Amino acid sequence: MPPTLAPLVELSHHRWVLPLVAAIGSGQRFAVLLRQLDTNRQSLKRALGIGEQLGLVTPNPGYGHPLRPEYLLTPRGQAIAPEASEVLRTATRAGWSELLTKKWSLPVLTAVRLGADRYSKIEELLETASPRAISRALDELAGPRLIRRAEPCAPRPRYLVAPAARRLARCGVALAEVGARAC
């Protein structure tokens, strides 16, 4: 039985939540996060709010001194952070970091790695994804050859993780497993 992908979907739902969890580490200030993530203030505020809602990030209760971090990871965030960092490092090294900012890319890649080799199986694993979202993610992943279509002309193609993306897919599975345990 594959791990539930709900925590991974949750982390991937907003563009900046996964990078935020990876960047906070043992604590961070807003201005530093803004620079590290190379985003705007509004997006970072939204990501911090979502991170709080998901139980990953919390404002530092002891904040007040200018050198103390403003935001900390919760225990759940601390459990997920190492795997989130590895996913981002792997994607960045391969030049796929822009692709991971798309909502369904990592969950679809992970679903295929877990054995969902047909569209219907991917749809089963990613219950909240619309058919259009899955189709778009498959097309986006096929473009840079992260996923390949076995039997491309068949009416029901099979999907496989391309050799170049196997490490990233393994990282996605590990993140899904840790996320499921940390709930």
N, C-alpha and C positions, 0 to 999 in steps of 0.2 A: 504494500500500500504506500503510495507516494505521500510525502509530507503535504500538509495543507498549504496552498499557495496564498491564502488570504493575508497573512502578515506581509508577504512580499508585495502583493497587490497594494496593500495599505501604504507601504513604504514608497512604492513607485507612483502612487496616485498624484502626488504633487512633485513637481520638478526638483525642488530644492531640499526635500526632507532627507533623502538618502545622503546627499553630500553634506548636509548640515550635521547629521548624526556622526558622520565620519570626521568632520572638521572640529567638532567641539572637544573631543578627547576628554581630558580631565577637567576641562573648564575653559571658557573663552569669553572674550568681550565682544560686544556688538560690532564695534568698528573693525576689529580684526577679522571677524566672520565675514563682514561686508567685503573686505579686501580679498580674503581667501577664496570666497565663493564667486567673486566677480559678478555680483548681482546688484540690484538696486535696493534701497531701504524698504520699500513697500513689499517687495517679494520676500525679503529676509524676515520682515515682521510677520508676514503671512505664514512662512515656513516655520517660524518659531511658535506661532500660535497652534499650527497643526501638530507640530512636534509635542507641544504640551497636551493637546487633546488626545494624542495617541499614547501618552505616558512615556515619552522618550526623553523629553527635555523639561527642565524646570528652572525658573529663575533662582539665582543663588540667594538663599535666605540670609546669608551673612554678608551680602553685598553692601558696600558703603565706602570702602577704601578704594582709591583709584587703581590699585594694582590687582584687586581681586576680580576674578571672572564674574561676569553678569549672568551667565547661563552655565548650567551643569547638566550632565546626563543623569537620568534616573537609573535605577538598577536595570530596568528593561533596556534602556538606551545603551548602557555599558555592555550588556550582553551582546547587543547587535552591532555595536561600533566596529569591532575588529573585522567582522565579515563585510560590513558596509565599506570599510576602507579598502579591503582586498578587492572587492568588486570594482570600485572606482579606480584603483591602481591598475588592475588588469585591463580595464576598458581604456584607460588613458594611454597606457603603453602601446596598445594595439591601434590607437587612433579612433576608438569607437565611443568616446565619452559623450559626444553630442547625441549619439543614438540612444544612450541610456537616459537622457533627459526626457525622452518620450515615454508616456505613461505605460504602455503595454509591452514595450520591447523586451525588458528583462523578464517579466512574468511569462511571456510567450516562449522565449528562448529556454527558460527553465522548464516549462511544461514539456517542450519537445525533448529536452535532455532526460526528463523523467519517463519518457516512453510514449508520450502523446504524439504519435506519428501521423495521425489523421486529423483533419479539421474538427471533426465531431468530438474526438478525444480531447483536443485542446479546449474546445468549448465546454466540455464537462469539467475539466480542471479549473477553468477560469469562469466560473458561473456568472460573475458580475460583468464580464466583458460582452459588449455588443458584437454581433457578427461582423459589422463594419470595422470595429476596432481590431478584432483578430485578423481580419483580412489585410488591413493596412499594416499592422505590425509584421505579419508574415512577409509582405512585399518589402517593407523597410529592412527587414533582416536579410532577405534574399539579395537585396541590392549590393551591400558590401560583402556578400557571401558568408554570412554568419550561419545561415540556414540554407540548405539546398533541398530542392525538390527531387526526390527519387520518382521516377516515372512522371516527368513533367507534363506529358501530353495526355496522361490518363485522366478520366473524368474525376477520379478521387485520388489526387496525388498524395504520396507519403512525404513527410518532412523529416529531415535528419539534421542534426547539428553538424556544421562543417568542421573539418579538423582544426582550422584556425580559431574557432570559437569554443572549442571544448573546455579550455581552462576557464573562460568566462562563464560558461554554462555550469561548470562544477561549482564555481563561486556563487552563482545564483541559487543552486540547490542548497549549498551550505548556509547561505543567508536565510533561505526559506525555513530550513530546519531549526536554526537558532531562533528565528522569529517566532516559530510555532512553540518552541519550548519556553520562550521568554514571556508568552502571553499570560 
